[in-house]
Amino acid sequence: MDLLSRSGTVAPGAALVRADDQRRRHGRSALALATLLAGAGISHFAAADGFERIVPRVLGASSAAPLVVASGVAELVAAALLVRPRTRRLGAACAAGILVAVFPANVQMALDGGLAGAAFPLGSPVASWLRLPLQILLVWWALTLTRRLD
């Protein structure tokens, strides 16, 4: 369907079509991030040992398990908030905060050269370092979902 009139101006309904498309893309993006966060949150419980090993040493070994549980729960809550349009912006803000909060663990993993004894990519020093800029992109992604759609 052509949204331009013969004079080359935008047809009256074009803005509504664009807004609907934008909402659909925004919703799909939020669901994709929610899926990623839910998977990460579940893995905090399924493979807690690996996550405990990358908690920065300055936080102390005794705090590793509770921090892994807390971050797993936080990721699951953010994922749930992202699913509903009414709570999507809050979920996106929470997701961005969580991603920033766990960044030091990713730095620790890179400094350690990956997880010792783990298969690729978790055991790879290169993959561990490449994960850091990826984390920044994930924060940006979450922040794009905090904007209000009119």
N, CA, C and O atoms as a GROMACS GRO file, in nm:
protein
  600
    1MET      N    1   0.085  -0.117   0.000
    1MET     CA    2   0.000   0.000   0.000
    1MET      C    3   0.089   0.123   0.000
    1MET      O    4   0.182   0.133   0.080
    2ASP      N    5   0.062   0.214  -0.088
    2ASP     CA    6   0.140   0.336  -0.101
    2ASP      C    7   0.080   0.442  -0.008
    2ASP      O    8  -0.039   0.472  -0.016
    3LEU      N    9   0.163   0.497   0.079
    3LEU     CA   10   0.114   0.596   0.174
    3LEU      C   11   0.131   0.739   0.124
    3LEU      O   12   0.092   0.833   0.193
    4LEU      N   13   0.187   0.757   0.006
    4LEU     CA   14   0.205   0.890  -0.049
    4LEU      C   15   0.090   0.921  -0.145
    4LEU      O   16   0.048   0.836  -0.224
    5SER      N   17   0.041   1.042  -0.137
    5SER     CA   18  -0.061   1.083  -0.233
    5SER      C   19   0.007   1.119  -0.364
    5SER      O   20   0.130   1.120  -0.372
    6ARG      N   21  -0.071   1.147  -0.464
    6ARG     CA   22  -0.013   1.182  -0.594
    6ARG      C   23   0.069   1.310  -0.589
    6ARG      O   24   0.160   1.328  -0.670
    7SER      N   25   0.039   1.397  -0.496
    7SER     CA   26   0.114   1.522  -0.486
    7SER      C   27   0.249   1.502  -0.416
    7SER      O   28   0.330   1.595  -0.410
    8GLY      N   29   0.273   1.382  -0.364
    8GLY     CA   30   0.400   1.355  -0.297
    8GLY      C   31   0.396   1.380  -0.147
    8GLY      O   32   0.496   1.362  -0.078
    9THR      N   33   0.281   1.421  -0.096
    9THR     CA   34   0.269   1.441   0.048
    9THR      C   35   0.228   1.310   0.114
    9THR      O   36   0.178   1.219   0.049
   10VAL      N   37   0.249   1.302   0.243
   10VAL     CA   38   0.216   1.182   0.317
   10VAL      C   39   0.065   1.171   0.330
   10VAL      O   40  -0.002   1.269   0.364
   11ALA      N   41   0.012   1.053   0.303
   11ALA     CA   42  -0.132   1.028   0.316
   11ALA      C   43  -0.174   1.043   0.462
   11ALA      O   44  -0.092   1.021   0.551
   12PRO      N   45  -0.296   1.080   0.488
   12PRO     CA   46  -0.343   1.108   0.624
   12PRO      C   47  -0.318   0.997   0.726
   12PRO      O   48  -0.288   1.027   0.841
   13GLY      N   49  -0.329   0.872   0.688
   13GLY     CA   50  -0.312   0.762   0.784
   13GLY      C   51  -0.170   0.715   0.800
   13GLY      O   52  -0.144   0.623   0.879
   14ALA      N   53  -0.076   0.774   0.728
   14ALA     CA   54   0.063   0.727   0.729
   14ALA      C   55   0.126   0.737   0.866
   14ALA      O   56   0.198   0.646   0.908
   15ALA      N   57   0.101   0.845   0.937
   15ALA     CA   58   0.160   0.861   1.070
   15ALA      C   59   0.110   0.754   1.165
   15ALA      O   60   0.187   0.704   1.248
   16LEU      N   61  -0.016   0.718   1.154
   16LEU     CA   62  -0.072   0.612   1.240
   16LEU      C   63  -0.010   0.477   1.208
   16LEU      O   64   0.018   0.398   1.298
   17VAL      N   65   0.012   0.451   1.079
   17VAL     CA   66   0.074   0.325   1.039
   17VAL      C   67   0.217   0.320   1.093
   17VAL      O   68   0.260   0.217   1.145
   18ARG      N   69   0.290   0.431   1.080
   18ARG     CA   70   0.427   0.434   1.133
   18ARG      C   71   0.429   0.415   1.283
   18ARG      O   72   0.515   0.344   1.335
   19ALA      N   73   0.336   0.478   1.355
   19ALA     CA   74   0.331   0.464   1.501
   19ALA      C   75   0.300   0.320   1.539
   19ALA      O   76   0.358   0.268   1.634
   20ASP      N   77   0.208   0.255   1.467
   20ASP     CA   78   0.177   0.115   1.496
   20ASP      C   79   0.297   0.026   1.470
   20ASP      O   80   0.327  -0.064   1.549
   21ASP      N   81   0.367   0.050   1.359
   21ASP     CA   82   0.487  -0.028   1.329
   21ASP      C   83   0.592  -0.008   1.437
   21ASP      O   84   0.658  -0.103   1.478
   22GLN      N   85   0.608   0.115   1.482
   22GLN     CA   86   0.706   0.146   1.586
   22GLN      C   87   0.670   0.073   1.716
   22GLN      O   88   0.758   0.019   1.782
   23ARG      N   89   0.543   0.071   1.752
   23ARG     CA   90   0.500   0.001   1.873
   23ARG      C   91   0.526  -0.150   1.861
   23ARG      O   92   0.570  -0.213   1.957
   24ARG      N   93   0.498  -0.205   1.745
   24ARG     CA   94   0.522  -0.349   1.725
   24ARG      C   95   0.671  -0.382   1.736
   24ARG      O   96   0.709  -0.478   1.802
   25ARG      N   97   0.754  -0.301   1.670
   25ARG     CA   98   0.900  -0.324   1.678
   25ARG      C   99   0.949  -0.308   1.821
   25ARG      O  100   1.032  -0.387   1.868
   26HIS      N  101   0.899  -0.208   1.889
   26HIS     CA  102   0.936  -0.183   2.029
   26HIS      C  103   0.896  -0.303   2.115
   26HIS      O  104   0.974  -0.349   2.199
   27GLY      N  105   0.776  -0.353   2.093
   27GLY     CA  106   0.728  -0.468   2.169
   27GLY      C  107   0.810  -0.593   2.141
   27GLY      O  108   0.845  -0.666   2.234
   28ARG      N  109   0.842  -0.617   2.014
   28ARG     CA  110   0.926  -0.734   1.981
   28ARG      C  111   1.065  -0.721   2.042
   28ARG      O  112   1.121  -0.819   2.091
   29SER      N  113   1.120  -0.601   2.039
   29SER     CA  114   1.251  -0.578   2.098
   29SER      C  115   1.248  -0.603   2.248
   29SER      O  116   1.338  -0.665   2.304
   30ALA      N  117   1.142  -0.555   2.313
   30ALA     CA  118   1.128  -0.577   2.457
   30ALA      C  119   1.114  -0.726   2.489
   30ALA      O  120   1.173  -0.774   2.586
   31LEU      N  121   1.039  -0.798   2.409
   31LEU     CA  122   1.024  -0.942   2.431
   31LEU      C  123   1.156  -1.016   2.409
   31LEU      O  124   1.186  -1.112   2.480
   32ALA      N  125   1.234  -0.972   2.312
   32ALA     CA  126   1.365  -1.034   2.289
   32ALA      C  127   1.457  -1.010   2.408
   32ALA      O  128   1.525  -1.103   2.453
   33LEU      N  129   1.459  -0.888   2.460
   33LEU     CA  130   1.542  -0.860   2.577
   33LEU      C  131   1.490  -0.936   2.699
   33LEU      O  132   1.570  -0.985   2.779
   34ALA      N  133   1.359  -0.946   2.713
   34ALA     CA  134   1.300  -1.021   2.824
   34ALA      C  135   1.342  -1.168   2.817
   34ALA      O  136   1.373  -1.229   2.920
   35THR      N  137   1.343  -1.223   2.698
   35THR     CA  138   1.384  -1.363   2.681
   35THR      C  139   1.530  -1.382   2.720
   35THR      O  140   1.565  -1.478   2.788
   36LEU      N  141   1.615  -1.289   2.677
   36LEU     CA  142   1.756  -1.295   2.713
   36LEU      C  143   1.775  -1.287   2.864
   36LEU      O  144   1.850  -1.364   2.923
   37LEU      N  145   1.705  -1.192   2.927
   37LEU     CA  146   1.717  -1.176   3.072
   37LEU      C  147   1.661  -1.296   3.148
   37LEU      O  148   1.719  -1.339   3.248
   38ALA      N  149   1.550  -1.351   3.100
   38ALA     CA  150   1.493  -1.468   3.166
   38ALA      C  151   1.589  -1.586   3.158
   38ALA      O  152   1.607  -1.659   3.256
   39GLY      N  153   1.650  -1.604   3.041
   39GLY     CA  154   1.749  -1.711   3.028
   39GLY      C  155   1.867  -1.692   3.120
   39GLY      O  156   1.915  -1.786   3.182
   40ALA      N  157   1.915  -1.568   3.128
   40ALA     CA  158   2.027  -1.539   3.218
   40ALA      C  159   1.986  -1.560   3.364
   40ALA      O  160   2.060  -1.616   3.443
   41GLY      N  161   1.865  -1.513   3.398
   41GLY     CA  162   1.817  -1.529   3.536
   41GLY      C  163   1.807  -1.675   3.576
   41GLY      O  164   1.848  -1.713   3.685
   42ILE      N  165   1.751  -1.756   3.488
   42ILE     CA  166   1.738  -1.900   3.516
   42ILE      C  167   1.875  -1.964   3.529
   42ILE      O  168   1.897  -2.049   3.616
   43SER      N  169   1.968  -1.922   3.444
   43SER     CA  170   2.102  -1.982   3.450
   43SER      C  171   2.174  -1.947   3.579
   43SER      O  172   2.266  -2.019   3.619
   44HIS      N  173   2.136  -1.838   3.645
   44HIS     CA  174   2.197  -1.805   3.774
   44HIS      C  175   2.164  -1.912   3.878
   44HIS      O  176   2.239  -1.931   3.974
   45PHE      N  177   2.053  -1.981   3.859
   45PHE     CA  178   2.015  -2.088   3.952
   45PHE      C  179   2.062  -2.224   3.902
   45PHE      O  180   2.102  -2.309   3.982
   46ALA      N  181   2.058  -2.244   3.772
   46ALA     CA  182   2.097  -2.373   3.714
   46ALA      C  183   2.248  -2.394   3.716
   46ALA      O  184   2.295  -2.507   3.727
   47ALA      N  185   2.324  -2.287   3.705
   47ALA     CA  186   2.470  -2.296   3.699
   47ALA      C  187   2.532  -2.193   3.794
   47ALA      O  188   2.622  -2.118   3.756
   48ALA      N  189   2.482  -2.190   3.916
   48ALA     CA  190   2.524  -2.088   4.013
   48ALA      C  191   2.675  -2.088   4.038
   48ALA      O  192   2.735  -1.982   4.059
   49ASP      N  193   2.736  -2.205   4.035
   49ASP     CA  194   2.880  -2.214   4.063
   49ASP      C  195   2.963  -2.126   3.968
   49ASP      O  196   3.054  -2.056   4.011
   50GLY      N  197   2.930  -2.131   3.841
   50GLY     CA  198   3.003  -2.050   3.743
   50GLY      C  199   2.988  -1.902   3.769
   50GLY      O  200   3.084  -1.826   3.756
   51PHE      N  201   2.867  -1.860   3.807
   51PHE     CA  202   2.845  -1.719   3.837
   51PHE      C  203   2.915  -1.678   3.966
   51PHE      O  204   2.967  -1.566   3.976
   52GLU      N  205   2.918  -1.766   4.064
   52GLU     CA  206   2.986  -1.735   4.190
   52GLU      C  207   3.135  -1.715   4.167
   52GLU      O  208   3.198  -1.635   4.236
   53ARG      N  209   3.193  -1.787   4.071
   53ARG     CA  210   3.336  -1.777   4.043
   53ARG      C  211   3.375  -1.644   3.980
   53ARG      O  212   3.492  -1.607   3.984
   54ILE      N  213   3.278  -1.571   3.923
   54ILE     CA  214   3.314  -1.444   3.859
   54ILE      C  215   3.273  -1.322   3.942
   54ILE      O  216   3.293  -1.208   3.900
   55VAL      N  217   3.217  -1.346   4.061
   55VAL     CA  218   3.189  -1.232   4.149
   55VAL      C  219   3.324  -1.171   4.186
   55VAL      O  220   3.413  -1.243   4.231
   56PRO      N  221   3.340  -1.040   4.169
   56PRO     CA  222   3.469  -0.977   4.199
   56PRO      C  223   3.519  -1.012   4.340
   56PRO      O  224   3.443  -1.008   4.437
   57ARG      N  225   3.645  -1.045   4.348
   57ARG     CA  226   3.704  -1.089   4.474
   57ARG      C  227   3.694  -0.982   4.584
   57ARG      O  228   3.688  -1.015   4.702
   58VAL      N  229   3.693  -0.855   4.545
   58VAL     CA  230   3.686  -0.748   4.645
   58VAL      C  231   3.554  -0.754   4.724
   58VAL      O  232   3.545  -0.697   4.833
   59LEU      N  233   3.453  -0.820   4.670
   59LEU     CA  234   3.326  -0.834   4.741
   59LEU      C  235   3.326  -0.948   4.841
   59LEU      O  236   3.235  -0.960   4.923
   60GLY      N  237   3.428  -1.033   4.834
   60GLY     CA  238   3.441  -1.143   4.930
   60GLY      C  239   3.369  -1.267   4.884
   60GLY      O  240   3.261  -1.261   4.825
   61ALA      N  241   3.430  -1.380   4.912
   61ALA     CA  242   3.374  -1.509   4.870
   61ALA      C  243   3.241  -1.538   4.937
   61ALA      O  244   3.155  -1.603   4.878
   62SER      N  245   3.224  -1.491   5.060
   62SER     CA  246   3.100  -1.521   5.133
   62SER      C  247   2.980  -1.450   5.074
   62SER      O  248   2.866  -1.491   5.096
   63SER      N  249   3.004  -1.343   4.999
   63SER     CA  250   2.892  -1.270   4.939
   63SER      C  251   2.856  -1.321   4.800
   63SER      O  252   2.757  -1.278   4.743
   64ALA      N  253   2.935  -1.413   4.746
   64ALA     CA  254   2.914  -1.457   4.608
   64ALA      C  255   2.777  -1.522   4.588
   64ALA      O  256   2.702  -1.482   4.499
   65ALA      N  257   2.743  -1.621   4.669
   65ALA     CA  258   2.616  -1.693   4.650
   65ALA      C  259   2.495  -1.601   4.662
   65ALA      O  260   2.407  -1.606   4.576
   66PRO      N  261   2.487  -1.518   4.767
   66PRO     CA  262   2.370  -1.428   4.775
   66PRO      C  263   2.363  -1.328   4.660
   66PRO      O  264   2.254  -1.293   4.615
   67LEU      N  265   2.478  -1.281   4.612
   67LEU     CA  266   2.478  -1.188   4.499
   67LEU      C  267   2.431  -1.255   4.370
   67LEU      O  268   2.361  -1.193   4.290
   68VAL      N  269   2.469  -1.379   4.351
   68VAL     CA  270   2.425  -1.453   4.232
   68VAL      C  271   2.274  -1.474   4.237
   68VAL      O  272   2.206  -1.457   4.136
   69VAL      N  273   2.223  -1.512   4.353
   69VAL     CA  274   2.078  -1.530   4.368
   69VAL      C  275   2.005  -1.398   4.344
   69VAL      O  276   1.906  -1.392   4.272
   70ALA      N  277   2.055  -1.291   4.406
   70ALA     CA  278   1.990  -1.160   4.392
   70ALA      C  279   1.990  -1.113   4.247
   70ALA      O  280   1.890  -1.062   4.198
   71SER      N  281   2.102  -1.131   4.177
   71SER     CA  282   2.106  -1.086   4.038
   71SER      C  283   2.018  -1.174   3.950
   71SER      O  284   1.958  -1.125   3.855
   72GLY      N  285   2.009  -1.302   3.981
   72GLY     CA  286   1.920  -1.390   3.906
   72GLY      C  287   1.774  -1.352   3.924
   72GLY      O  288   1.697  -1.347   3.828
   73VAL      N  289   1.737  -1.324   4.048
   73VAL     CA  290   1.599  -1.280   4.075
   73VAL      C  291   1.572  -1.147   4.006
   73VAL      O  292   1.466  -1.128   3.946
   74ALA      N  293   1.666  -1.055   4.014
   74ALA     CA  294   1.650  -0.924   3.952
   74ALA      C  295   1.631  -0.936   3.801
   74ALA      O  296   1.548  -0.867   3.743
   75GLU      N  297   1.708  -1.024   3.738
   75GLU     CA  298   1.693  -1.044   3.593
   75GLU      C  299   1.556  -1.102   3.559
   75GLU      O  300   1.496  -1.063   3.459
   76LEU      N  301   1.507  -1.194   3.641
   76LEU     CA  302   1.374  -1.251   3.616
   76LEU      C  303   1.264  -1.147   3.636
   76LEU      O  304   1.167  -1.144   3.560
   77VAL      N  305   1.279  -1.063   3.736
   77VAL     CA  306   1.179  -0.956   3.760
   77VAL      C  307   1.181  -0.857   3.643
   77VAL      O  308   1.075  -0.820   3.593
   78ALA      N  309   1.299  -0.815   3.601
   78ALA     CA  310   1.309  -0.722   3.488
   78ALA      C  311   1.248  -0.784   3.362
   78ALA      O  312   1.179  -0.715   3.287
   79ALA      N  313   1.273  -0.912   3.340
   79ALA     CA  314   1.216  -0.980   3.223
   79ALA      C  315   1.063  -0.978   3.230
   79ALA      O  316   0.996  -0.949   3.130
   80ALA      N  317   1.008  -1.007   3.346
   80ALA     CA  318   0.862  -1.006   3.362
   80ALA      C  319   0.806  -0.866   3.338
   80ALA      O  320   0.701  -0.851   3.276
   81LEU      N  321   0.874  -0.764   3.387
   81LEU     CA  322   0.827  -0.627   3.367
   81LEU      C  323   0.833  -0.585   3.220
   81LEU      O  324   0.748  -0.508   3.174
   82LEU      N  325   0.930  -0.635   3.148
   82LEU     CA  326   0.944  -0.601   3.006
   82LEU      C  327   0.831  -0.658   2.920
   82LEU      O  328   0.801  -0.604   2.814
   83VAL      N  329   0.771  -0.765   2.965
   83VAL     CA  330   0.669  -0.833   2.884
   83VAL      C  331   0.541  -0.750   2.873
   83VAL      O  332   0.480  -0.746   2.766
   84ARG      N  333   0.501  -0.685   2.980
   84ARG     CA  334   0.375  -0.608   2.978
   84ARG      C  335   0.402  -0.465   2.933
   84ARG      O  336   0.491  -0.399   2.985
   85PRO      N  337   0.325  -0.417   2.836
   85PRO     CA  338   0.344  -0.279   2.788
   85PRO      C  339   0.335  -0.175   2.900
   85PRO      O  340   0.406  -0.074   2.896
   86ARG      N  341   0.249  -0.197   2.999
   86ARG     CA  342   0.232  -0.098   3.107
   86ARG      C  343   0.354  -0.088   3.197
   86ARG      O  344   0.377   0.017   3.257
   87THR      N  345   0.433  -0.195   3.206
   87THR     CA  346   0.550  -0.194   3.294
   87THR      C  347   0.681  -0.201   3.216
   87THR      O  348   0.789  -0.215   3.274
   88ARG      N  349   0.671  -0.192   3.085
   88ARG     CA  350   0.788  -0.210   2.998
   88ARG      C  351   0.899  -0.109   3.026
   88ARG      O  352   1.016  -0.147   3.033
   89ARG      N  353   0.865   0.017   3.041
   89ARG     CA  354   0.968   0.119   3.063
   89ARG      C  355   1.041   0.095   3.196
   89ARG      O  356   1.162   0.110   3.204
   90LEU      N  357   0.966   0.059   3.301
   90LEU     CA  358   1.027   0.028   3.430
   90LEU      C  359   1.118  -0.095   3.416
   90LEU      O  360   1.230  -0.096   3.467
   91GLY      N  361   1.069  -0.198   3.346
   91GLY     CA  362   1.150  -0.317   3.325
   91GLY      C  363   1.278  -0.288   3.249
   91GLY      O  364   1.383  -0.343   3.280
   92ALA      N  365   1.268  -0.200   3.150
   92ALA     CA  366   1.386  -0.164   3.072
   92ALA      C  367   1.487  -0.088   3.158
   92ALA      O  368   1.607  -0.111   3.148
   93ALA      N  369   1.438   0.003   3.241
   93ALA     CA  370   1.527   0.077   3.331
   93ALA      C  371   1.594  -0.018   3.430
   93ALA      O  372   1.713  -0.007   3.458
   94CYS      N  373   1.515  -0.112   3.483
   94CYS     CA  374   1.572  -0.213   3.574
   94CYS      C  375   1.677  -0.297   3.501
   94CYS      O  376   1.784  -0.324   3.556
   95ALA      N  377   1.646  -0.337   3.379
   95ALA     CA  378   1.741  -0.418   3.302
   95ALA      C  379   1.872  -0.343   3.280
   95ALA      O  380   1.980  -0.400   3.296
   96ALA      N  381   1.863  -0.215   3.245
   96ALA     CA  382   1.985  -0.136   3.226
   96ALA      C  383   2.065  -0.129   3.356
   96ALA      O  384   2.187  -0.145   3.354
   97GLY      N  385   1.997  -0.107   3.466
   97GLY     CA  386   2.066  -0.102   3.596
   97GLY      C  387   2.132  -0.233   3.632
   97GLY      O  388   2.245  -0.235   3.681
   98ILE      N  389   2.063  -0.342   3.607
   98ILE     CA  390   2.119  -0.476   3.636
   98ILE      C  391   2.243  -0.500   3.550
   98ILE      O  392   2.345  -0.548   3.599
   99LEU      N  393   2.232  -0.468   3.423
   99LEU     CA  394   2.345  -0.490   3.332
   99LEU      C  395   2.467  -0.408   3.373
   99LEU      O  396   2.581  -0.454   3.358
  100VAL      N  397   2.444  -0.288   3.424
  100VAL     CA  398   2.555  -0.207   3.474
  100VAL      C  399   2.609  -0.269   3.604
  100VAL      O  400   2.731  -0.275   3.625
  101ALA      N  401   2.520  -0.315   3.690
  101ALA     CA  402   2.561  -0.371   3.819
  101ALA      C  403   2.643  -0.498   3.804
  101ALA      O  404   2.734  -0.522   3.883
  102VAL      N  405   2.614  -0.581   3.704
  102VAL     CA  406   2.688  -0.706   3.688
  102VAL      C  407   2.812  -0.690   3.600
  102VAL      O  408   2.888  -0.786   3.582
  103PHE      N  409   2.833  -0.571   3.546
  103PHE     CA  410   2.950  -0.548   3.460
  103PHE      C  411   3.081  -0.583   3.531
  103PHE      O  412   3.168  -0.642   3.467
  104PRO      N  413   3.100  -0.549   3.659
  104PRO     CA  414   3.225  -0.587   3.726
  104PRO      C  415   3.250  -0.738   3.727
  104PRO      O  416   3.365  -0.782   3.725
  105ALA      N  417   3.144  -0.818   3.731
  105ALA     CA  418   3.163  -0.964   3.725
  105ALA      C  419   3.216  -1.005   3.588
  105ALA      O  420   3.298  -1.096   3.579
  106ASN      N  421   3.170  -0.938   3.484
  106ASN     CA  422   3.220  -0.969   3.350
  106ASN      C  423   3.366  -0.926   3.336
  106ASN      O  424   3.445  -0.993   3.269
  107VAL      N  425   3.402  -0.814   3.399
  107VAL     CA  426   3.542  -0.770   3.400
  107VAL      C  427   3.626  -0.874   3.474
  107VAL      O  428   3.735  -0.909   3.428
  108GLN      N  429   3.577  -0.922   3.588
  108GLN     CA  430   3.650  -1.024   3.664
  108GLN      C  431   3.671  -1.149   3.579
  108GLN      O  432   3.780  -1.207   3.579
  109MET      N  433   3.568  -1.189   3.508
  109MET     CA  434   3.579  -1.307   3.421
  109MET      C  435   3.685  -1.285   3.314
  109MET      O  436   3.763  -1.376   3.284
  110ALA      N  437   3.689  -1.166   3.255
  110ALA     CA  438   3.790  -1.136   3.153
  110ALA      C  439   3.930  -1.136   3.214
  110ALA      O  440   4.024  -1.190   3.155
  111LEU      N  441   3.944  -1.076   3.331
  111LEU     CA  442   4.075  -1.073   3.397
  111LEU      C  443   4.123  -1.213   3.432
  111LEU      O  444   4.243  -1.241   3.430
  112ASP      N  445   4.029  -1.301   3.464
  112ASP     CA  446   4.062  -1.440   3.496
  112ASP      C  447   4.089  -1.524   3.371
  112ASP      O  448   4.130  -1.640   3.382
  113GLY      N  449   4.066  -1.466   3.253
  113GLY     CA  450   4.088  -1.540   3.129
  113GLY      C  451   3.975  -1.637   3.097
  113GLY      O  452   3.996  -1.739   3.032
  114GLY      N  453   3.855  -1.605   3.143
  114GLY     CA  454   3.739  -1.694   3.123
  114GLY      C  455   3.722  -1.783   3.244
  114GLY      O  456   3.794  -1.769   3.343
  115LEU      N  457   3.628  -1.873   3.236
  115LEU     CA  458   3.606  -1.969   3.345
  115LEU      C  459   3.697  -2.089   3.323
  115LEU      O  460   3.684  -2.160   3.223
  116ALA      N  461   3.788  -2.112   3.416
  116ALA     CA  462   3.881  -2.224   3.404
  116ALA      C  463   3.803  -2.355   3.395
  116ALA      O  464   3.714  -2.382   3.475
  117GLY      N  465   3.840  -2.434   3.296
  117GLY     CA  466   3.778  -2.565   3.278
  117GLY      C  467   3.645  -2.563   3.204
  117GLY      O  468   3.589  -2.669   3.176
  118ALA      N  469   3.594  -2.445   3.172
  118ALA     CA  470   3.467  -2.436   3.100
  118ALA      C  471   3.492  -2.443   2.950
  118ALA      O  472   3.598  -2.407   2.900
  119ALA      N  473   3.391  -2.492   2.879
  119ALA     CA  474   3.399  -2.500   2.733
  119ALA      C  475   3.384  -2.360   2.673
  119ALA      O  476   3.345  -2.265   2.740
  120PHE      N  477   3.417  -2.351   2.544
  120PHE     CA  478   3.398  -2.226   2.470
  120PHE      C  479   3.250  -2.193   2.469
  120PHE      O  480   3.169  -2.284   2.451
  121PRO      N  481   3.209  -2.072   2.487
  121PRO     CA  482   3.286  -1.949   2.495
  121PRO      C  483   3.324  -1.910   2.637
  121PRO      O  484   3.408  -1.822   2.656
  122LEU      N  485   3.264  -1.975   2.739
  122LEU     CA  486   3.290  -1.932   2.877
  122LEU      C  487   3.435  -1.950   2.920
  122LEU      O  488   3.484  -1.876   3.004
  123GLY      N  489   3.503  -2.049   2.863
  123GLY     CA  490   3.641  -2.073   2.899
  123GLY      C  491   3.741  -1.998   2.815
  123GLY      O  492   3.862  -2.011   2.834
  124SER      N  493   3.694  -1.918   2.722
  124SER     CA  494   3.782  -1.847   2.630
  124SER      C  495   3.818  -1.708   2.681
  124SER      O  496   3.728  -1.628   2.710
  125PRO      N  497   3.948  -1.678   2.691
  125PRO     CA  498   3.987  -1.542   2.729
  125PRO      C  499   3.940  -1.438   2.628
  125PRO      O  500   3.895  -1.330   2.665
  126VAL      N  501   3.949  -1.471   2.500
  126VAL     CA  502   3.909  -1.376   2.396
  126VAL      C  503   3.759  -1.348   2.406
  126VAL      O  504   3.716  -1.233   2.402
  127ALA      N  505   3.680  -1.452   2.419
  127ALA     CA  506   3.534  -1.435   2.430
  127ALA      C  507   3.499  -1.355   2.555
  127ALA      O  508   3.406  -1.275   2.554
  128SER      N  509   3.573  -1.376   2.662
  128SER     CA  510   3.547  -1.302   2.786
  128SER      C  511   3.572  -1.153   2.768
  128SER      O  512   3.497  -1.071   2.820
  129TRP      N  513   3.676  -1.119   2.696
  129TRP     CA  514   3.704  -0.977   2.670
  129TRP      C  515   3.604  -0.918   2.571
  129TRP      O  516   3.565  -0.802   2.585
  130LEU      N  517   3.563  -0.996   2.472
  130LEU     CA  518   3.466  -0.947   2.374
  130LEU      C  519   3.327  -0.928   2.437
  130LEU      O  520   3.245  -0.852   2.386
  131ARG      N  521   3.304  -0.995   2.544
  131ARG     CA  522   3.175  -0.984   2.614
  131ARG      C  523   3.157  -0.844   2.673
  131ARG      O  524   3.044  -0.798   2.689
  132LEU      N  525   3.265  -0.777   2.706
  132LEU     CA  526   3.256  -0.646   2.770
  132LEU      C  527   3.188  -0.541   2.682
  132LEU      O  528   3.094  -0.475   2.727
  133PRO      N  529   3.232  -0.522   2.556
  133PRO     CA  530   3.159  -0.426   2.472
  133PRO      C  531   3.016  -0.474   2.442
  133PRO      O  532   2.927  -0.392   2.423
  134LEU      N  533   2.996  -0.604   2.438
  134LEU     CA  534   2.860  -0.656   2.417
  134LEU      C  535   2.769  -0.612   2.533
  134LEU      O  536   2.653  -0.578   2.512
  135GLN      N  537   2.823  -0.614   2.653
  135GLN     CA  538   2.745  -0.572   2.770
  135GLN      C  539   2.705  -0.425   2.756
  135GLN      O  540   2.594  -0.388   2.794
  136ILE      N  541   2.793  -0.343   2.704
  136ILE     CA  542   2.761  -0.201   2.683
  136ILE      C  543   2.646  -0.188   2.582
  136ILE      O  544   2.557  -0.105   2.600
  137LEU      N  545   2.650  -0.268   2.477
  137LEU     CA  546   2.541  -0.267   2.379
  137LEU      C  547   2.409  -0.312   2.441
  137LEU      O  548   2.302  -0.260   2.407
  138LEU      N  549   2.415  -0.407   2.532
  138LEU     CA  550   2.293  -0.453   2.600
  138LEU      C  551   2.235  -0.342   2.687
  138LEU      O  552   2.113  -0.326   2.694
  139VAL      N  553   2.320  -0.265   2.754
  139VAL     CA  554   2.273  -0.152   2.833
  139VAL      C  555   2.206  -0.050   2.741
  139VAL      O  556   2.098   0.000   2.773
  140TRP      N  557   2.268  -0.021   2.628
  140TRP     CA  558   2.210   0.073   2.532
  140TRP      C  559   2.074   0.022   2.484
  140TRP      O  560   1.978   0.099   2.476
  141TRP      N  561   2.066  -0.107   2.454
  141TRP     CA  562   1.941  -0.168   2.409
  141TRP      C  563   1.831  -0.147   2.513
  141TRP      O  564   1.720  -0.104   2.481
  142ALA      N  565   1.863  -0.177   2.639
  142ALA     CA  566   1.764  -0.160   2.745
  142ALA      C  567   1.722  -0.013   2.756
  142ALA      O  568   1.604   0.017   2.773
  143LEU      N  569   1.818   0.078   2.746
  143LEU     CA  570   1.785   0.220   2.756
  143LEU      C  571   1.695   0.267   2.642
  143LEU      O  572   1.612   0.356   2.661
  144THR      N  573   1.711   0.209   2.524
  144THR     CA  574   1.623   0.248   2.412
  144THR      C  575   1.478   0.210   2.441
  144THR      O  576   1.386   0.271   2.386
  145LEU      N  577   1.458   0.112   2.525
  145LEU     CA  578   1.322   0.067   2.558
  145LEU      C  579   1.260   0.150   2.670
  145LEU      O  580   1.143   0.131   2.703
  146THR      N  581   1.337   0.241   2.728
  146THR     CA  582   1.281   0.326   2.836
  146THR      C  583   1.208   0.447   2.781
  146THR      O  584   1.136   0.515   2.854
  147ARG      N  585   1.226   0.475   2.651
  147ARG     CA  586   1.163   0.596   2.597
  147ARG      C  587   1.013   0.575   2.580
  147ARG      O  588   0.966   0.465   2.552
  148ARG      N  589   0.943   0.681   2.598
  148ARG     CA  590   0.796   0.679   2.587
  148ARG      C  591   0.757   0.680   2.440
  148ARG      O  592   0.809   0.759   2.360
  149LEU      N  593   0.665   0.593   2.405
  149LEU     CA  594   0.608   0.595   2.270
  149LEU      C  595   0.479   0.673   2.273
  149LEU      O  596   0.391   0.644   2.354
  150ASP      N  597   0.466   0.770   2.187
  150ASP     CA  598   0.343   0.850   2.183
  150ASP      C  599   0.248   0.799   2.080
  150ASP      O  600   0.140   0.855   2.064
   0.00000   0.00000   0.00000
